[in-house]
Every structure is written in structure tokens, then in C-alpha cells.
Amino acid sequence: MKKVLFIAFVFLFLIPQSSEAQCAMCRAVLESEGNVAVAEGVNNGIKYLMAVPYVLVGVLFYFVYKKMKA
């Protein structure tokens, strides 16, 4: 059951279309230029940069939990 929750949590972070992660100023500047592809690229980059530390900390806590159970 815990593996299913962990996998669901990881996939939630891997779906880039489900959230918007730009600051208001970056979004306004990128959308005002009319180049939507660049705005989407910056948005996806921000989301991936934001998700990586959380995934790493989650993996670290998983291994610590596994070690404490043994």
C-alpha cells in the first residue's frame, strides 16, 4: 500500500501540465512577447527545478525510514 502511495506521489510531480509555477513578472514578460513556446519552456523548467529537491529529500527519508525499520 505504501509503495502505491509513493508511486502516485512521484507521478503527481511528473505531470507538468497540472500546475503553473511562474512568478507573476516572468509570466507577464513572456506572454506579452507572444511567443507561447518560450513561455511554456520556462514554465516547465521552473517546475522541474522545483520538483528535484523534493524528490531527493523524499528518497532520502525513504531510505532512512527503511533503515530504521530494519
N, C-alpha and C positions, 0 to 999 in steps of 0.2 A: 504494500500500500504506500509506503514512504517513497519507494522508487518511482511510482506513478506520479506522486505529487511533485517530486524533484524534476522529473522529465517535463511535466506540464509547466512548471515554473520556468524552466530553461527555454522551452518553446515560446512562452509568453514574451520573453525578452528578444527572441529571434524574429518576431513579426514586426518589421519596420513600419508597415502601413497603419498599425493600430494606434500610433501615438505621434504627437508633434512635439519636437524638442528644441525649437529655435527660440532664441530670445526675441523680443518684440522689435528691436532695432535691426537685427540681422534679417529678420523676415521682411520688414518693410523695405530695406535697401534691395534685397534680392528680388522681391516681387515687383518692385517699381521698374526694374530694368526690362521686365517682360520675358526674361529667359527662365522658363519654368524648370528646365532640366538642371540648370545650375543650382537653383533653389532646392530642388529635391535631393541633389547630390550632397549639398551642405547639410541638409536636414538629416539624411541618413548617416553621414559622417559623425555628426554630433551624437546621434543615438548610439552608434557603435562605440564611440569613445566613452559614453556614459555607462554603457552596459558592461564593459570588460572588467572594471574593478569590482562590480557587484558579483559577477560570475566567479572571479578569482577568490574573493572572500568567501563566497558560498562553498566552493570546492575546499578551501582551507578548513572551514568549520565542519564540513562533512568528514574529512579525514581525522580531525580532532575528535569528533563525536564517535567515529568508528574505533579510534584508538582507545577512548575512554570506556567503551563498551566491552572491549577485549580484556 
